[in-house]
Structure formats: structure tokens, C-alpha cells
Amino acid sequence: MIKAIFFDLYNTLVRFWPPLEEIQQTACLAEGIEITQEQITRGYALADDYFSRENTDHPLYKRTPQELDAFFSEYERLILKGAGIEVMHGKALAVWKHTQKVTKRLAWFDDVPPALERLHAHGLVLGGISNLRPEMRGQMESIGLMRLLDFVVTSQEAGAQKPYPPIFLAALERAHAKPEEAVHVGDQYHSDVQGARGVGIMPVLLDRRSAFPGADNCICTHDMSELVKLYEEGRLEPR
């Protein structure tokens, strides 16, 4: 029987506002690159997988300013590559630096509060598991994260990034649940699906951008209302 559901935070429960696609489009235009927000959405699918893997192996908060520039120039290059536009690293870094001039805040996806409230009403323990950088903690608290979640475990607190076991095991301990009594929901196949599966937690891929059309070896949803429906129909119970 499922007792707890854990959630990745960024791109699962929360996003940046203004939307990153809008910020990216404006930054690209500043560098003479014409691009649509639909193209940028496709580009993020490729870039975010790179982000997930790189942040796992060498967390961003441990990198030097020079290493961060190299990382984000490649990240931006991949966004544009996924959108069908090839640029050199220098141009990619210039675009990235334009995006950083915009003040961003965290905001809920609209479907999140009603879904979490409904899951709480079923008596479930709801927790967050996040690789977000430590400086984002204040923003997480400012949007009322703890009103809808019972706890949040960050990679800094656990001493390990997703997909490594310690961060998932810390969440299980906080929820007083066994692996077979928990579900983890996230938007990344590598860090969320494989990470949860590695400790015996059932993974659910929340694919808001339809970035993983071939992910047919795990449960996949496209929004939170669909996740609630899966739970209420008993389709999240271990087989």
C-alpha cells in the first residue's frame, strides 16, 4: 500500500516566472537569432538531460565561475541545437548571459496546488526531493512550498544528488516509509526514474514537455491531474 509520494521540484511542481521560453526568445533576439517559443521548448528537452547528468557528476554549486561559464555555454548551445539552430560556444554564452539579466522567481504550475491538496486528503505523506541549488531554498519557502508538502530534502542536506541513493533514502526516513510504500514523481528519466528505481521506489515520469516519447518502461503522465487519477484508480500500487 502506498503511504508516501515524493516529487522532484523544478519542472515537476514549480517553474520559473517569467517562463524560460519567453526569456530565451528575447535573449536570442538580442544576439540576432530568430526563434519561436515552441522551438525553445523542444530544445530544453535535450539541454535539461545534459543538465541533470552534469549536475549529478559535478554539482553546480561546487563549480568555479569559469567552470560555470563553460557549463552554461554548452547548456545554451544544446537548447539551440535541440531547437534546430547551431551556434558556437561564444555565441551560446552571450545568449545565456542575456537570460541572466532577467529577474526570475519560482511559481507553481497551475495544476499543482489542487492535486497536492487532493492527495493529502487521502492521507498520503507528500515530500519534495530536489537538486535545486541551495540559494533557491528561500524562494521555495516564499511560494508556500511547506503548506502543500510535508517536507523537502535537498541534495545539499542529503550529501548526494539524484540519482544517487542517499537523497531518496533520506526522504523515505522522513516519511517513515519503506521503498515499496513510496512513489517518486519527476521530469527527468536519468535522475528521477532511474534514481527512484535504484532504491526500490516506484518511479513516475511527469513529462510536461513530451520530451521522452520513448519512455515506455515506466508509468508516464503529462500533468498532475492525471497523476491523481492514477492514484485514485489504484494504478500506482506495486504489482
N, C-alpha and C positions, 0 to 999 in steps of 0.2 A: 504494500500500500504506500502511495506517495505521501510523504509528510512535508517535503520542502521543495521549493522551486528556486533555483539560483538564476540570476540574469547578468550577462555582460551589460555594461552601461552604455558606452558610446556606440551609436548606430543601432542599438537594440532598444534601450529605453529613452536615451537622450540624444540630441544632436546640437550642433552649433547654430546660433542665430545671430546675424542673418545666415541663410542657408549657404553652405560652402560652394554649391554650384553657382550661385549668384556672385559670390566674391571672386571665384575663379574666373568667371566670364569677364568681369570688369578688369581683373589683373591681366588677363591675356590681351584684352583690347589695348591696354596701356603699353604693351610690347608689340602691338601691331598684329596680333593673332586673332583672327575672327573664328569664333567657336560658339556652338549652341550649348545650352544647359543640358540637353539630352545627351550630347556627345560627352560632356564632362561626367555625367552620371555613369556612363559606360567606362570612362577612363578610371574612375575611382575603384571599380571592381579589381582591376589589375594592380593599381597602386596600393590599395589597402591590404592586399595579400602580402605584398612586399613589406609594408609597414609592420604587419603582425609578426612575420618571421624575423625581421631585423630587430625589432624591439624585444623579442624573446631572447635572441642570442646576445644582444648588447643593448641593454635598456637605454632609452634616450636620455634619461636624467643623469646617466653616468658619463655621457659623451662631452668632449670638449667643444667649444664654439666652432672650431674648424671641422670637427667630425660631424657636427650637426648640419653645417652648410653642405658638406658632401652628401649626407643622408637626404636632406630635403631637396637638393638639386636632382637627385635620382628619383625621389618620390614624385616630384613635379614632372620630370621627364616621362615617367610611367603614366601619370594621369593623361598627359597629352598623347602619348603613344597609344594608350587604350582608346583615346578619342579619335585616333586616325591621323595624328599630326606628329611628325618627327622634328625634334629640336635638339640642339647641343646642350650640354650641361650648363654653360654660361647663361644661355637664354632661359633655361628652365629655372635657374636660381634667381634670375631677375624677376620672373613671374612670381615665384614663391615669395620674394621679399615684398612685392606689391600686396600679396594676400595678407601679410603680417601687419600691414599698416591699418587694417580694419579691426576695430574693437568687436570682439565676439563674446557671446555668453552662451551658457548651456540652457537648453529648453527641452521640455518633454515632447515626444511625439504625441499627437493628439489622442491616439488610441491607448496610451499607456495608463493614465490615472484610472479610467473606468475598468480596465482589465485587471489591474492590480487590486483594486477595491473588491472586485468580484471574486478573485482568487483568495483574498484574505477572508472573505465571508465564508469560504469553505473550510476555514481553519488551518490553512497552509502557512508554513513559515516561508517568508519571502526574503531572499538575500541578494546582495549585489557582489559580483566578483569582477574586479577591474584592473587593467593595466594602465589606466589613466595616470598621467604624471602627477606627482604629489601636490603641485600648486593648484590642481583642479579641485582639490578637496573642498575648498571654501565655496566654489561655485556649486558643487554638488549639494552642499548644505543650504545654500541660498535659495535653491528652487524647491526646497521642501522634500528632498530625497528621503529623509528618515521618517517622513509622515507616511510614506507608502511602502517602505522597505523596513524589515526588522533589523537589518544590519548591512554593512558594506565591508568587504575585505579587499584591501588594495594589495598590489604586488609589493609595495614598499613594506607594508606591515607583515606580509607573509614571508618576505625574503625570497620570493620567487615569482616569476612572471607565468602567466598562462603560456603554454600548455603544461607546465611542469606541475607535478602532483601537490606540492605543499600548499599552494593557494586554494586548491579545491578541497584538500583535507581540512584546512582551516575553516572553510565555510561549513563543511559537514560538522565540525566540532561546535561551531557557533549555533548550528541548527539542531544539535543533538539528534542527528540522523545518520543512518547507515547509507553507504553508497546506493544500494538498491531501493532506498526510500526517497531518493532525490532525483531531480531533473535539472539539467543546466541548459539555458537558452542563450544563444549568442549568434552574432552575424558572421563570424569567421570560422571557416572549416578547420584550419590548422590549429588555432589557439583554443577555440571553443569546443568544436565537435571532437577532435582527437584528444584534446586535453581532458575533457569530461570522461570520455570513453576509457581513457587510460587508467582511471581510478575506479571504474565500475559504475559511474553515474550515467544515466540515460541522457544523451545529447539531443537537443532540438535546434536545428538551424533556422534562424529567423532571417530570411533573405528578402529584405525590403526592396533591394535594387535588382532582384532577379539576376544576381551575379554568379550563381552557382547552378546553372541549369542541369548539370550532370551529377549533382549530389543526390543520388538515388539510394544510397546505402544508409540513410538516416532520415528521421522524421524532419520534414521541411515545412515551414509556414511562411506567410508573407506579411502577416500583421498580427497584432496582439489579440484581436477578437477571435481569430482563427485558433490561436493557442488555447484560449479559454474554452472554446468549443471542443477541442481535442481532449482537454482535461475532463470536462463535464460528460463527455461520451465514453470515458474510460480508456481512451486510446493512448494515454501516457503511462499506463500501468505496465510494469515489466512483464514480458511474455515468459 
